[in-house]
Amino acid sequence: MTDQLIIPANINYDCTGCGKCCGGWAVPMTSSDFKRVATIDWQPYAKELNQPVNVLKDSLVSESENITDTNTITLNKNSLFRNLQDYEIKDSNYRYAIKVAHDRMCPFLVDNLCLIHSKYDSTTKPAICQLFPYSFNETPTGTYVSVSFVSQAVIYNTGQALTNQYDYLLKKYADFKALFPNNAPNWTSLKLILGQSLEWSKYLEYENYILKELDNQELGFGDRLNLIAKFLYSQTGKPITDGSLKLKYLDKHLLVNLFKIYFPQGAVVRGEADFNVNRFVYQLTWGNIFPGVVFKVNNHSFKLDDLAKIQFDENDADMSSLMYRYYYCKIFGKLYFGAGFGQLSLVAGFNHLAFLYALIKINSKILAKIRGVGKVSFIDLAQSIKTIEKRLGETFVSPNTAASLELLLSSPGRLKRVLATNNI
């Protein structure tokens, strides 16, 4: 692998200081992060942190008065921080997390600014905050840079082009290497589809076609994905054939199951960030006993037939641009298959992206319906993409999960039905 950075074109980013990235998740911390942040005397800022002074004073309990070995630290229930559970730190350098406040925002977010950054400097913040929204994916032909669409500035493509930030990105990449010194993505066992190996050089040829068709302005976005899928299946020797476009029972339950994972209601508990095969089978088995296939948001249930009446304009210039940039970054960054996502085959990884598009449309339509309007707006789409992007970052793809997704997502007929415009 080479350390050469390969940067996406026409993607811009500069932090706007909106503070909207700093909520909805507990910021993870390495032992070094914890030692740097948690041992600061935050008592003078108790008012800004909306915390009683005595809570901050007694927030740390150590086996020794001199806090040097962060592994010996335990935290009381009133701390601004918490110890991560064993299942949360597996295969990770993180050991602690900043507790979210009652409004689900980071307690250090004060007047939309990071208190840690403003009172000290950017290098005092947890490493994950220093890296955000950049991601680095090391491959045989270089390290591909991408950005997270949790960021409001990324959503609106605000700031200077990433291609003009090479030196700065090199520094961020050095931070990434320091945070993940053992990062070694495995690109040696790529598959086009289950049972068919794929050489990296051949994949790059496919990617050129994929990115070209993704930018085909003459087609709606769903039609672009369909065209790419047809190409990929043609390379497997199992081309997509004509058939009914009506969603089948399994299609609908797969969408509902994935929707629960990527658009959870309330805090996510252990196991909900994974595609749970047993839970999925249970839903299929008992689906006729409980209410029909519905998508639940804010204690309301929505059926696909009702959502189909809400307009989703694929030709809207702003919405089309956002969808293109989101998928371009996922594909360019190699973040959807192989070492980029659960060692899925290229076909299953791309089909997963296609299912995400269906889920984005469903949630966008639900948001529009909740607002009492009959047409999806850019704001509905942006919120849906931010939510699904955040959940993708939290989703754990175990070997069993990957095997299940390979099986469920490799059907060409199912993909065609899910991408059919009138179904969703």
C-alpha positions in Angstrom: 0.0 0.0 0.0 1.1 3.6 -0.6 0.5 6.7 1.5 -0.3 8.7 -1.6 -3.6 10.6 -1.0 -6.2 10.4 -3.7 -8.8 13.1 -3.3 -12.3 13.4 -4.7 -13.0 16.1 -7.3 -15.7 18.8 -6.8 -16.2 18.0 -3.1 -15.8 21.0 -0.8 -15.5 21.4 2.9 -14.8 24.1 5.5 -16.2 24.0 9.0 -19.0 26.5 9.4 -19.1 26.3 13.2 -22.8 25.3 13.2 -22.4 22.7 15.9 -24.9 20.4 14.3 -22.3 17.6 14.0 -21.9 17.4 17.7 -25.0 15.6 18.7 -26.8 12.2 18.5 -23.8 10.1 19.6 -21.4 9.7 22.5 -18.0 10.9 21.3 -15.5 8.0 21.8 -12.1 8.7 23.4 -8.8 6.9 23.5 -6.9 6.7 26.7 -4.7 9.6 25.5 -7.9 11.6 24.7 -9.2 10.9 28.1 -6.1 11.9 29.9 -5.9 15.1 27.9 -9.6 16.1 28.3 -10.9 14.5 31.5 -8.1 15.7 33.7 -8.6 19.3 32.9 -10.2 21.3 35.8 -13.6 22.1 34.2 -15.0 23.6 37.5 -14.6 27.2 36.2 -16.9 26.3 33.3 -19.6 24.6 35.3 -22.2 27.2 34.2 -21.4 26.7 30.5 -21.5 23.0 30.9 -24.8 23.2 32.8 -23.3 21.1 35.6 -23.1 21.7 39.4 -19.5 22.5 40.5 -19.4 19.7 43.0 -20.2 17.2 40.2 -17.2 18.3 38.2 -15.0 18.4 41.2 -15.8 14.7 42.1 -16.3 13.4 38.6 -13.2 11.3 38.5 -12.3 8.5 41.0 -8.9 7.1 40.6 -7.0 4.4 42.4 -4.2 6.8 42.8 -4.2 10.6 43.4 -1.9 11.1 40.4 -3.9 10.3 37.3 -1.2 8.9 35.0 -2.5 5.4 34.1 -5.9 5.9 32.5 -6.6 2.2 32.7 -6.9 2.5 36.5 -9.6 5.1 36.4 -13.3 4.5 37.2 -15.9 7.1 36.8 -18.8 7.9 39.0 -22.4 8.2 37.7 -22.2 12.0 37.7 -19.2 12.2 35.5 -19.2 14.0 32.1 -17.5 10.8 30.8 -18.2 7.1 30.9 -16.2 3.8 30.5 -17.1 2.0 27.3 -18.4 -1.5 27.7 -16.4 -4.5 26.5 -18.5 -5.0 23.4 -18.0 -1.3 22.5 -14.2 -1.4 22.6 -13.7 -4.6 20.6 -11.1 -4.1 17.8 -10.9 -0.4 18.8 -8.5 2.0 20.5 -11.4 3.7 22.3 -11.9 3.2 26.0 -14.1 6.0 27.1 -16.8 8.3 25.8 -18.2 11.7 26.5 -21.7 11.4 27.8 -24.4 13.1 25.8 -26.5 15.7 27.5 -30.3 15.5 27.9 -30.8 17.1 24.5 -28.6 14.4 22.9 -25.9 16.9 22.2 -22.3 16.9 23.5 -22.1 18.7 26.8 -19.0 20.6 25.6 -21.0 22.2 22.8 -21.7 25.7 24.1 -23.3 28.3 21.9 -22.6 26.1 18.9 -18.9 26.1 19.6 -16.7 23.4 21.2 -15.8 24.6 24.7 -12.6 22.4 24.6 -11.5 24.0 21.4 -12.4 27.6 22.4 -10.8 27.4 25.9 -7.7 25.5 24.8 -7.1 24.5 21.1 -8.1 22.1 18.4 -5.4 19.6 19.4 -6.9 19.2 22.9 -10.2 17.8 21.5 -10.7 14.0 21.2 -8.9 12.6 18.2 -12.1 11.6 16.5 -13.3 15.2 16.6 -10.0 16.4 15.2 -10.4 14.0 12.3 -14.0 14.7 11.5 -15.4 14.8 8.8 -12.5 13.2 7.0 -12.0 9.5 6.4 -9.0 7.7 4.9 -9.3 4.3 3.2 -5.9 2.6 2.5 -5.9 0.5 -0.7 -3.3 -1.1 -3.0 -3.2 2.1 -5.2 -3.2 4.8 -2.6 -5.2 6.2 0.3 -8.6 7.5 -0.8 -10.0 10.5 1.1 -13.7 11.0 1.7 -15.9 13.1 4.0 -18.8 12.4 6.3 -22.3 13.6 5.3 -23.1 14.0 8.9 -21.5 17.4 8.5 -23.8 20.2 7.5 -21.0 21.9 5.5 -20.5 18.6 3.5 -24.2 18.4 2.9 -24.2 21.9 1.3 -20.8 21.4 -0.3 -19.6 24.6 1.5 -16.0 25.8 1.6 -12.9 25.2 -0.5 -12.3 22.2 -2.7 -10.7 19.2 -1.0 -8.3 19.0 -3.9 -6.9 22.4 -2.7 -6.3 21.1 0.8 -3.7 18.4 0.1 -1.1 19.6 2.7 -3.8 19.9 5.4 -5.2 16.5 4.5 -1.7 15.0 4.9 -1.6 16.3 8.5 -5.1 14.8 9.1 -3.9 11.5 7.6 -0.9 11.5 10.0 -3.4 12.0 12.9 -5.4 9.1 11.5 -2.4 6.8 11.4 -1.5 7.8 15.0 -5.1 7.0 16.1 -5.2 3.7 14.2 -1.6 2.4 14.1 -2.7 -1.1 13.4 -5.1 -0.3 10.6 -4.5 -2.8 7.8 -7.5 -3.2 5.5 -7.5 -6.5 3.6 -8.0 -6.0 -0.1 -6.5 -9.4 -1.1 -9.8 -11.4 -1.2 -12.1 -9.3 -3.3 -15.2 -10.9 -4.9 -17.3 -9.7 -7.7 -20.1 -11.8 -6.4 -20.0 -14.8 -4.0 -17.9 -17.5 -5.6 -16.2 -15.2 -8.2 -12.9 -13.5 -7.2 -12.0 -10.0 -8.4 -8.6 -8.5 -9.0 -8.1 -5.0 -7.8 -7.0 -3.7 -11.2 -10.3 -5.1 -12.7 -12.3 -3.4 -10.0 -10.7 -0.1 -10.9 -11.9 -0.6 -14.5 -15.4 -1.3 -13.2 -15.3 1.8 -10.9 -14.5 4.0 -13.9 -17.8 2.8 -15.5 -19.7 3.1 -12.2 -18.7 6.7 -11.6 -19.3 7.7 -15.2 -22.9 6.3 -15.2 -23.5 7.8 -11.7 -23.0 11.2 -13.3 -25.4 10.5 -16.1 -27.6 13.6 -15.9 -30.0 12.3 -18.5 -31.4 9.7 -16.1 -33.1 9.9 -12.7 -30.9 8.8 -9.9 -32.7 5.4 -9.4 -32.4 4.7 -13.1 -28.6 5.4 -12.8 -28.3 2.8 -10.0 -30.3 0.3 -12.0 -28.1 0.8 -15.1 -25.0 0.2 -13.0 -26.5 -2.9 -11.4 -27.3 -4.3 -14.8 -23.7 -3.8 -15.9 -22.3 -5.5 -12.7 -24.6 -8.5 -13.1 -23.7 -8.8 -16.7 -20.1 -9.3 -15.6 -21.1 -12.1 -13.3 -22.8 -14.1 -16.2 -26.1 -13.7 -14.4 -27.7 -10.7 -16.1 -30.9 -9.1 -14.7 -33.9 -10.4 -16.6 -37.4 -9.0 -17.1 -40.0 -9.7 -14.4 -42.6 -8.3 -12.2 -41.7 -5.0 -10.5 -44.1 -5.5 -7.6 -42.4 -5.8 -4.3 -42.6 -9.3 -2.7 -43.2 -10.1 0.9 -39.5 -10.7 1.6 -38.5 -7.5 -0.2 -40.8 -5.5 2.1 -39.6 -7.1 5.3 -36.0 -6.6 4.3 -36.7 -2.9 3.8 -38.4 -2.7 7.2 -35.6 -4.5 9.0 -32.9 -2.3 7.4 -35.0 0.8 8.1 -35.0 -0.1 11.8 -31.2 -0.3 11.8 -30.5 2.9 9.9 -33.4 5.0 11.2 -33.7 3.9 14.8 -36.2 5.5 17.1 -34.5 6.6 20.3 -31.1 5.6 21.7 -29.5 2.6 20.1 -28.9 -0.3 22.5 -26.5 -3.2 22.2 -27.1 -5.3 19.1 -29.3 -2.8 17.3 -26.4 -1.5 15.2 -26.0 -4.9 13.6 -28.1 -6.6 11.0 -29.5 -9.3 13.3 -30.4 -12.4 11.4 -32.5 -14.0 14.1 -34.5 -10.8 14.5 -35.1 -10.7 10.8 -36.3 -14.3 10.6 -38.6 -13.6 13.6 -40.2 -10.7 11.7 -40.7 -12.9 8.7 -42.2 -15.7 10.7 -44.6 -13.6 12.7 -45.3 -10.9 10.1 -48.9 -12.2 9.5 -49.8 -12.1 13.1 -48.7 -8.6 13.9 -49.7 -5.5 11.9 -48.7 -5.4 8.2 -45.4 -4.1 6.8 -45.1 -0.6 8.2 -42.3 1.9 8.9 -42.5 3.5 12.3 -41.3 7.0 13.1 -42.2 9.0 16.2 -45.0 6.6 17.3 -46.6 6.8 13.8 -46.8 4.0 11.3 -46.5 4.5 7.6 -47.4 2.1 4.8 -45.6 1.9 1.5 -48.8 2.5 -0.5 -49.4 5.8 1.4 -45.8 6.9 1.0 -45.9 6.2 -2.8 -48.3 9.1 -3.0 -45.6 11.5 -1.7 -43.6 13.0 -4.6 -39.9 12.6 -4.7 -38.5 14.6 -7.5 -35.3 12.9 -8.7 -34.8 15.7 -11.3 -34.7 18.5 -8.7 -31.2 20.1 -9.2 -30.3 20.5 -5.6 -31.6 17.1 -4.5 -29.9 15.4 -7.4 -26.6 17.1 -6.7 -26.8 16.0 -3.0 -27.6 12.4 -3.9 -24.8 12.3 -6.5 -22.2 13.7 -4.1 -23.2 11.3 -1.4 -22.9 8.3 -3.6 -19.9 9.5 -5.4 -18.0 9.8 -2.0 -19.1 6.4 -1.0 -18.0 4.8 -4.3 -14.8 6.9 -4.8 -13.8 6.2 -1.2 -14.3 2.4 -1.6 -16.6 2.5 1.5 -19.2 0.1 0.4 -17.6 -3.3 -0.3 -14.5 -5.4 0.5 -12.4 -3.9 3.3 -14.4 -0.7 3.0 -17.6 -2.4 4.3 -17.7 -5.9 5.9 -15.8 -7.7 3.1 -19.0 -7.7 1.0 -18.7 -8.7 -2.7 -18.8 -5.8 -5.1 -22.3 -6.8 -6.2 -23.7 -7.2 -2.7 -22.0 -3.9 -1.6 -23.5 -2.0 -4.5 -26.9 -3.5 -3.9 -26.6 -2.4 -0.3 -26.1 1.1 -1.6 -29.2 0.7 -3.8 -31.2 -0.4 -0.8 -29.9 2.7 1.1 -31.3 4.8 -1.6 -34.7 3.2 -1.2 -34.5 3.8 2.6 -33.5 7.4 2.1 -36.5 7.9 -0.1 -38.8 6.3 2.4 -37.6 8.4 5.3 -37.6 11.6 3.3 -41.3 10.9 2.3 -42.1 10.1 5.9 -40.6 13.5 7.0 -42.6 15.3 4.3 -45.8 13.5 5.4 -45.2 14.4 9.0 -45.0 18.0 7.9 -48.3 17.6 6.1 -47.0 18.2 2.6 -47.1 16.0 -0.5 -43.6 16.6 -1.8 -40.1 15.8 -0.4 -37.9 18.9 0.1 -34.2 19.3 0.1 -34.3 19.5 3.9 -36.1 16.2 4.2 -33.5 14.5 2.0 -30.6 16.2 3.8 -31.9 15.0 7.2 -32.3 11.5 5.9 -28.8 11.3 4.5 -27.3 12.7 7.7 -29.1 10.1 9.8 -28.2 7.1 7.6 -24.6 8.3 7.4 -24.3 8.5 11.1 -25.8 5.0 11.5 -23.5 3.6 8.9 -20.6 4.8 11.0 -22.0 2.9 14.0 -23.1 -0.3 12.3 -21.1 -3.4 13.0 -20.8 -5.8 10.1 -19.8 -9.2 11.6 -18.9 -12.2 9.4 -22.4 -13.6 10.0 -23.9 -10.3 9.1 -21.9 -10.1 5.9 -22.9 -13.6 4.9 -26.6 -12.8 5.5 -26.4 -9.6 3.5 -24.6 -11.5 0.7 -27.5 -13.9 0.5 -30.3 -11.3 0.8 -28.8 -8.6 -1.3 -27.5 -10.6 -4.3 -30.8 -11.2 -5.9 -31.0 -9.2 -9.2 -34.8 -9.5 -9.2 -35.1 -8.0 -5.7 -32.8 -5.1 -6.6 -34.9 -4.3 -9.7 -38.1 -4.3 -7.7 -36.7 -2.1 -4.9 -35.4 0.4 -7.4 -38.7 0.6 -9.3 -39.9 4.2 -8.9 -43.6 3.4 -8.2 -42.9 1.0 -5.3 -41.3 3.6 -3.0 
